[in-house]
Amino acid sequence: MKTVLITGGLGFVGSHLADRLAQEGCKLVLVDNLTTNVAAPEDYRNVCEVIVDSVENCQERLSGYRFDEIYHLASHVGPAGVLQHAGEIARATILTGDIATKLALSQKSRLLLASTSEVYGQTGTLHEDIDCVVPSKYTVRLEYAAAKLTSEIAALNKARVSDLFVNVVRPFNIAGPRQLPDGGFVLPRFVVAALNGTPLTVFGDGSQIRAFTDVRDIVAGLIAIMTGAKSNMVLNLGNPANEVSILKLAQLVVQISGSRSDIELIDPKDLFGPLYEEGTERVPDVEKALSRLEWRPQFSLERTVSDTVEYFRSRPELLRTQPLETAASL
């Protein structure tokens, strides 16, 4: 039986990963400080160990385990969610990445480091071999992206001078059931608005392009990378077949949910303040992952939207407690 550590284990991706690994019979330890969790500790304490603390604060405790695999997912998240952590994101991201790397090295664990498509610093269809660009405008999103990129570089360089087994994943626009509107995530915000009968607010003219990837496809990709034979890889995970404009996504949510909500165009800075920055186009090139892994995305955009609608319909308390304004991009 494998012993697996998931940092950010009660988060959106982490909880889905925990579900999958628990079904496969793994012994799990989840670490989460409950700042961006979607699941409660009691939801998982009957199937695994849950440590409610930050990665920084539980280093000594974690050193007492012997992990076969470490999925380092803990991070600030969301285009709006990161704003309140401006000036702290870089320190936390680099520090926790370093802790995960040193823990994996000391225990000879396999390490998967979750990065972000934000590291590319540019728009278009993005391949792992293109240069990452640091724009001259130092936004909060750039602090997040630069910190993730620094963590990538540090871990991969450590692997070059040691026996560290590590791979880096750059996921694109993850969506699906259990994701909450907090932080500016577009699909759950649209769904909440549609089910409440309030307007779906689209940023700018809605021409921004995204390729949404179902969280269940991301989890399958993470496991395929972790259990594969190769180390020192940097791989995009995404679903280019789900490319869509944000305006068309809003229309799709209204259609699938059967809502009568209107769609309104707004300035995102009116919601989130002057620090908010909106991306334009980001689509993954996943040929590298398709050629190196036994993995292929399975979930269509329509299926992801439909399942997200049904998730919120089954959890009406989330419709009452979440903010009704709907952000327009991840």
DRENGUBA-895449 format. One record per residue (C-alpha): residue number from 1; x, y, z; residue in three letters. Coordinates in pm, whole numbers, plus 32768, in hexadecimal, padded with zeros to 4 digits. Example, Ala and Ser with C-alpha at 12.3 -4.5 7.8 and 13.67 -1.06 7.14 Angstrom:
# DRENGUBA-895449
<1,<84CE,7E3E,830C>,'Ala'> <2,<8557,7F96,82CA>,'Ser'> 
# end
This chain:
# DRENGUBA-895449
<1,<8000,8000,8000>,'Met'> <2,<808E,8150,7F99>,'Lys'> <3,<809B,826E,8092>,'Thr'> <4,<804C,83B7,7FE6>,'Val'> <5,<805D,8520,805B>,'Leu'> <6,<7F7B,8623,7FB7>,'Ile'> <7,<7FBB,878C,801A>,'Thr'> <8,<7E82,8859,7FE0>,'Gly'> <9,<7DC9,8711,8005>,'Gly'> <10,<7C7A,87AF,805C>,'Leu'> <11,<7C84,889B,7F33>,'Gly'> <12,<7BD2,8878,7DE6>,'Phe'> <13,<7CD5,87A2,7D35>,'Val'> <14,<7D60,870A,7E75>,'Gly'> <15,<7C13,867F,7EEB>,'Ser'> <16,<7BCA,85E2,7D98>,'His'> <17,<7D26,854A,7D99>,'Leu'> <18,<7CF2,84C8,7EFB>,'Ala'> <19,<7BAC,8423,7E92>,'Asp'> <20,<7C54,8373,7D70>,'Arg'> <21,<7D85,82FD,7E34>,'Leu'> <22,<7CAE,8286,7F57>,'Ala'> <23,<7BE6,81B2,7E63>,'Gln'> <24,<7D2E,811C,7DEB>,'Glu'> <25,<7D86,80B5,7F4E>,'Gly'> <26,<7E95,81B3,7F9E>,'Cys'> <27,<7EDD,8223,8100>,'Lys'> <28,<7EAD,839C,80F7>,'Leu'> <29,<7F21,84C3,81C5>,'Val'> <30,<7E7E,860D,8169>,'Leu'> <31,<7F0B,875E,81D4>,'Val'> <32,<7E34,8894,81B0>,'Asp'> <33,<7E27,89E2,8265>,'Asn'> <34,<7CB8,8A16,8203>,'Leu'> <35,<7CED,8B60,814C>,'Thr'> <36,<7C67,8AE6,7FFC>,'Thr'> <37,<7BD7,8993,8053>,'Asn'> <38,<7A99,890C,7FB4>,'Val'> <39,<7A7C,87E1,809E>,'Ala'> <40,<7A6E,87D4,8219>,'Ala'> <41,<7B69,8709,82E7>,'Pro'> <42,<7A53,862C,836E>,'Glu'> <43,<79FA,85C5,820A>,'Asp'> <44,<7B43,8506,81F3>,'Tyr'> <45,<7BA9,84A6,8354>,'Arg'> <46,<7AF6,8357,8338>,'Asn'> <47,<7BC9,82F3,8209>,'Val'> <48,<7D1A,8398,8247>,'Cys'> <49,<7DE5,8477,832C>,'Glu'> <50,<7DA2,85EC,8311>,'Val'> <51,<7E94,86F1,8397>,'Ile'> <52,<7DF3,8847,83B3>,'Val'> <53,<7F22,8929,83A0>,'Asp'> <54,<8007,89D4,82A9>,'Ser'> <55,<811D,8917,81FB>,'Val'> <56,<8219,89F8,82AA>,'Glu'> <57,<8194,89AC,8405>,'Asn'> <58,<818B,8831,83E9>,'Cys'> <59,<82E4,87E6,8358>,'Gln'> <60,<8359,872B,848D>,'Glu'> <61,<821C,865F,84A1>,'Arg'> <62,<8230,85FC,8331>,'Leu'> <63,<8398,858B,835A>,'Ser'> <64,<8318,8473,8438>,'Gly'> <65,<8266,83CA,8315>,'Tyr'> <66,<82F5,8305,81F3>,'Arg'> <67,<8246,837A,80B9>,'Phe'> <68,<825C,82C2,7F70>,'Asp'> <69,<81C4,83E7,7EB4>,'Glu'> <70,<8195,855A,7EF9>,'Ile'> <71,<809E,862C,7E35>,'Tyr'> <72,<80EC,8798,7E83>,'His'> <73,<7FAB,8851,7E2A>,'Leu'> <74,<7F93,894E,7F46>,'Ala'> <75,<7F8B,8AB1,7EBE>,'Ser'> <76,<7ED4,8BFA,7EB3>,'His'> <77,<7DD8,8BDD,7D98>,'Val'> <78,<7CF5,8CA9,7CBA>,'Gly'> <79,<7D1F,8DE6,7BEA>,'Pro'> <80,<7C67,8EAB,7CF6>,'Ala'> <81,<7CC2,8DCB,7E1C>,'Gly'> <82,<7E34,8E18,7DFF>,'Val'> <83,<7E00,8F8F,7E21>,'Leu'> <84,<7DDB,8F8D,7F9C>,'Gln'> <85,<7F2D,8EDD,7FB7>,'His'> <86,<7FF3,8FD9,7EE9>,'Ala'> <87,<815A,8FEA,7F5E>,'Gly'> <88,<813E,8E9D,8016>,'Glu'> <89,<80FD,8DAE,7EF5>,'Ile'> <90,<8267,8D8E,7E86>,'Ala'> <91,<82EC,8D40,7FE2>,'Arg'> <92,<81DE,8C3C,802C>,'Ala'> <93,<81F2,8B93,7ED7>,'Thr'> <94,<836B,8B74,7ED0>,'Ile'> <95,<8384,8B0D,803E>,'Leu'> <96,<827E,89FA,802B>,'Thr'> <97,<8312,897B,7EE5>,'Gly'> <98,<8465,8966,7F8D>,'Asp'> <99,<83D2,88AE,80B8>,'Ile'> <100,<8328,87B0,7FD5>,'Ala'> <101,<8469,8780,7F0D>,'Thr'> <102,<8541,8748,8040>,'Lys'> <103,<8442,8659,80D7>,'Leu'> <104,<8434,858E,7F96>,'Ala'> <105,<85AF,8585,7F7E>,'Leu'> <106,<85DE,8519,80E7>,'Ser'> <107,<84DC,8404,80CC>,'Gln'> <108,<8527,839F,7F64>,'Lys'> <109,<83BE,83ED,7F0D>,'Ser'> <110,<8340,843A,7DB2>,'Arg'> <111,<82DC,85A8,7D9D>,'Leu'> <112,<81DE,8650,7CBC>,'Leu'> <113,<81EA,87CB,7CC0>,'Leu'> <114,<80AD,887B,7C4D>,'Ala'> <115,<8106,89B8,7B91>,'Ser'> <116,<8027,8A90,7AB2>,'Thr'> <117,<7FF4,8AF9,794B>,'Ser'> <118,<802B,8C5C,79C8>,'Glu'> <119,<81A4,8C1F,79B8>,'Val'> <120,<81A0,8C4F,783F>,'Tyr'> <121,<8158,8DC1,7864>,'Gly'> <122,<80C0,8DD0,770B>,'Gln'> <123,<7F87,8D78,7649>,'Thr'> <124,<7F3A,8C81,7536>,'Gly'> <125,<7F69,8B0A,7519>,'Thr'> <126,<807D,8AB8,760E>,'Leu'> <127,<8181,89A0,75F7>,'His'> <128,<8272,893F,770B>,'Glu'> <129,<83A4,8992,7637>,'Asp'> <130,<8354,8AFF,75F7>,'Ile'> <131,<83FC,8C08,76CB>,'Asp'> <132,<834B,8C81,7802>,'Cys'> <133,<832D,8DFD,77FB>,'Val'> <134,<833E,8EEE,7922>,'Val'> <135,<8271,9023,78C8>,'Pro'> <136,<82EA,917B,7932>,'Ser'> <137,<81A6,91BD,79F0>,'Lys'> <138,<81CA,911E,7B47>,'Tyr'> <139,<8066,90AE,7B8F>,'Thr'> <140,<7FF0,8FC9,7CA7>,'Val'> <141,<7FB2,8EB9,7BA5>,'Arg'> <142,<811D,8EE0,7B3B>,'Leu'> <143,<8192,8EAF,7CA2>,'Glu'> <144,<80CF,8D69,7CA7>,'Tyr'> <145,<8155,8CF9,7B54>,'Ala'> <146,<82C0,8D58,7B9D>,'Ala'> <147,<82B5,8CA3,7CEA>,'Ala'> <148,<822E,8B67,7C4A>,'Lys'> <149,<8339,8B79,7B3B>,'Leu'> <150,<844A,8BA9,7C40>,'Thr'> <151,<83CD,8A75,7CF9>,'Ser'> <152,<83D8,89AF,7BB5>,'Glu'> <153,<853D,8A1A,7B6C>,'Ile'> <154,<85B6,89D2,7CCD>,'Ala'> <155,<851D,8876,7CDB>,'Ala'> <156,<8598,8810,7B81>,'Leu'> <157,<86F5,8892,7BC7>,'Asn'> <158,<86FC,87D4,7D11>,'Lys'> <159,<86A3,8699,7C4F>,'Ala'> <160,<87CD,86D3,7B68>,'Arg'> <161,<88C1,86BE,7C8C>,'Val'> <162,<8810,85B7,7D5F>,'Ser'> <163,<8734,8483,7D42>,'Asp'> <164,<85F3,854E,7D6B>,'Leu'> <165,<84D3,84C5,7C98>,'Phe'> <166,<83FD,85F1,7C39>,'Val'> <167,<8312,865B,7B25>,'Asn'> <168,<8266,87A9,7AED>,'Val'> <169,<8101,87D5,7A73>,'Val'> <170,<8078,8913,79D5>,'Arg'> <171,<7EFD,88EC,79DA>,'Pro'> <172,<7E18,89C4,7906>,'Phe'> <173,<7CCC,8A50,797F>,'Asn'> <174,<7C53,893B,7A63>,'Ile'> <175,<7ADB,892E,7A9A>,'Ala'> <176,<79CD,8840,7B0C>,'Gly'> <177,<78F8,87CF,7C32>,'Pro'> <178,<7963,8848,7D8A>,'Arg'> <179,<7A17,8981,7D10>,'Gln'> <180,<7990,8AB4,7DC5>,'Leu'> <181,<7966,8C17,7D42>,'Pro'> <182,<7A59,8CA3,7E44>,'Asp'> <183,<7B93,8D2C,7DA6>,'Gly'> <184,<7AF5,8D8E,7C5A>,'Gly'> <185,<7AC3,8C37,7BBB>,'Phe'> <186,<79E3,8C65,7A91>,'Val'> <187,<7917,8B27,7A67>,'Leu'> <188,<7892,8B08,7BCC>,'Pro'> <189,<7845,8C7C,7BD4>,'Arg'> <190,<777F,8C62,7A93>,'Phe'> <191,<76C7,8B2F,7B13>,'Val'> <192,<7672,8BCF,7C61>,'Val'> <193,<75EA,8D04,7BB1>,'Ala'> <194,<7522,8C34,7AB9>,'Ala'> <195,<7482,8B5E,7BC8>,'Leu'> <196,<7431,8C92,7C96>,'Asn'> <197,<7397,8D41,7B6C>,'Gly'> <198,<748A,8E65,7B81>,'Thr'> <199,<7558,8EF3,7A60>,'Pro'> <200,<7692,8E41,79ED>,'Leu'> <201,<7796,8F55,79E1>,'Thr'> <202,<789E,8F35,78D2>,'Val'> <203,<79DB,9002,78DF>,'Phe'> <204,<7A20,90EE,77C0>,'Gly'> <205,<7982,9076,767C>,'Asp'> <206,<79A2,8F04,76D6>,'Gly'> <207,<7A94,8EB9,75BB>,'Ser'> <208,<7B99,8E22,76A7>,'Gln'> <209,<7BED,8CBD,763F>,'Ile'> <210,<7C19,8B9B,772F>,'Arg'> <211,<7C2F,8A22,770B>,'Ala'> <212,<7B8C,8991,7840>,'Phe'> <213,<7C04,8845,78CA>,'Thr'> <214,<7B2B,876C,79A5>,'Asp'> <215,<7BC0,8732,7AFD>,'Val'> <216,<7B93,85BC,7AD0>,'Arg'> <217,<7C6E,85C5,799A>,'Asp'> <218,<7D73,868D,7A5B>,'Ile'> <219,<7D73,858B,7B73>,'Val'> <220,<7DA1,8471,7A7B>,'Ala'> <221,<7EC4,852F,79E3>,'Gly'> <222,<7F67,8570,7B34>,'Leu'> <223,<7F5D,83FF,7B8B>,'Ile'> <224,<7FE3,839B,7A34>,'Ala'> <225,<810A,8486,7A5F>,'Ile'> <226,<814E,8418,7BC3>,'Met'> <227,<814B,82A6,7B70>,'Thr'> <228,<8209,82BF,7A28>,'Gly'> <229,<8372,825B,79FA>,'Ala'> <230,<8403,83AD,7999>,'Lys'> <231,<847A,84C6,7A7C>,'Ser'> <232,<84D7,8633,7A3E>,'Asn'> <233,<83B3,8673,7954>,'Met'> <234,<82EC,87B4,792C>,'Val'> <235,<8196,8766,789C>,'Leu'> <236,<8062,882C,7840>,'Asn'> <237,<7F18,878E,78A5>,'Leu'> <238,<7DE6,8816,77F9>,'Gly'> <239,<7CD8,87DC,76F8>,'Asn'> <240,<7CFD,88AF,75BC>,'Pro'> <241,<7BBC,8816,7535>,'Ala'> <242,<7AFF,88E2,763A>,'Asn'> <243,<7B76,8A32,75B5>,'Glu'> <244,<7A63,8B36,75DC>,'Val'> <245,<7A33,8CAB,7609>,'Ser'> <246,<79B8,8D1F,775C>,'Ile'> <247,<787F,8DB4,76BF>,'Leu'> <248,<782C,8C67,761B>,'Lys'> <249,<786D,8BB6,7766>,'Leu'> <250,<776C,8C98,780C>,'Ala'> <251,<7672,8C47,76FA>,'Gln'> <252,<76B8,8AD3,7724>,'Leu'> <253,<767D,8AE4,789C>,'Val'> <254,<752F,8B94,7866>,'Val'> <255,<74CA,8A90,7765>,'Gln'> <256,<752D,895B,782E>,'Ile'> <257,<749E,89DC,7976>,'Ser'> <258,<7358,8A4A,78D6>,'Gly'> <259,<7384,8B9E,797A>,'Ser'> <260,<72D9,8CDE,7910>,'Arg'> <261,<73FA,8DB3,798D>,'Ser'> <262,<747E,8ECE,78B9>,'Asp'> <263,<75EA,8EF3,7857>,'Ile'> <264,<768C,9041,78A8>,'Glu'> <265,<77DE,90D2,7843>,'Leu'> <266,<789F,9180,7958>,'Ile'> <267,<79F6,9202,79B8>,'Asp'> <268,<7A96,9104,7AA9>,'Pro'> <269,<7B4B,9219,7B62>,'Lys'> <270,<79F6,928F,7BD9>,'Asp'> <271,<79D8,9146,7C96>,'Leu'> <272,<7B3B,90FA,7D03>,'Phe'> <273,<7BEE,9249,7D00>,'Gly'> <274,<7D13,92D8,7C3A>,'Pro'> <275,<7E04,91B5,7C7E>,'Leu'> <276,<7D32,90C1,7BB6>,'Tyr'> <277,<7DC3,905C,7A64>,'Glu'> <278,<7D07,8F9D,795A>,'Glu'> <279,<7DAB,8EA7,786B>,'Gly'> <280,<7D4D,8E94,76FC>,'Thr'> <281,<7D99,8D42,765D>,'Glu'> <282,<7E38,8C0C,76F0>,'Arg'> <283,<7E18,8AB8,7648>,'Val'> <284,<7EF4,8987,7698>,'Pro'> <285,<7FC4,88C1,75A6>,'Asp'> <286,<7FB4,8768,7649>,'Val'> <287,<8067,8697,7543>,'Glu'> <288,<8188,865A,7631>,'Lys'> <289,<80A3,85C9,773C>,'Ala'> <290,<7FE4,84FA,763C>,'Leu'> <291,<8126,8464,75B6>,'Ser'> <292,<81C7,841A,7707>,'Arg'> <293,<809F,83B0,77DC>,'Leu'> <294,<7F86,82B7,77CA>,'Glu'> <295,<7E95,83DA,77ED>,'Trp'> <296,<7D9A,848F,7718>,'Arg'> <297,<7C90,8589,778B>,'Pro'> <298,<7B36,84EE,7789>,'Gln'> <299,<7A45,85FB,77FC>,'Phe'> <300,<79A1,86EA,7706>,'Ser'> <301,<7957,884E,7769>,'Leu'> <302,<77E2,8802,775C>,'Glu'> <303,<780E,86DE,784F>,'Arg'> <304,<78DC,87B3,793E>,'Thr'> <305,<77DB,88C9,7939>,'Val'> <306,<76BB,87D5,7967>,'Ser'> <307,<7761,8722,7A8A>,'Asp'> <308,<77B5,886F,7B2F>,'Thr'> <309,<764B,88E1,7B0E>,'Val'> <310,<75D5,879D,7BAF>,'Glu'> <311,<76D3,87BF,7CC7>,'Tyr'> <312,<764E,8916,7D2A>,'Phe'> <313,<74E6,88A3,7D05>,'Arg'> <314,<7535,8790,7E00>,'Ser'> <315,<75D4,888D,7EEE>,'Arg'> <316,<74D5,89AA,7F07>,'Pro'> <317,<7584,8A36,803A>,'Glu'> <318,<76A3,8A9D,7F56>,'Leu'> <319,<75B5,8B6A,7E84>,'Leu'> <320,<754C,8C2D,7FB8>,'Arg'> <321,<76A3,8C67,804B>,'Thr'> <322,<777A,8CB5,7F1C>,'Gln'> <323,<7791,8E13,7E84>,'Pro'> <324,<76A9,8E42,7D5E>,'Leu'> <325,<7785,8F15,7C7C>,'Glu'> <326,<7827,8E3C,7B75>,'Thr'> <327,<7992,8E66,7B15>,'Ala'> <328,<79F6,8E18,79B3>,'Ala'> <329,<7B42,8D66,79A6>,'Ser'> <330,<7C37,8C7F,7A4E>,'Leu'> 
# end
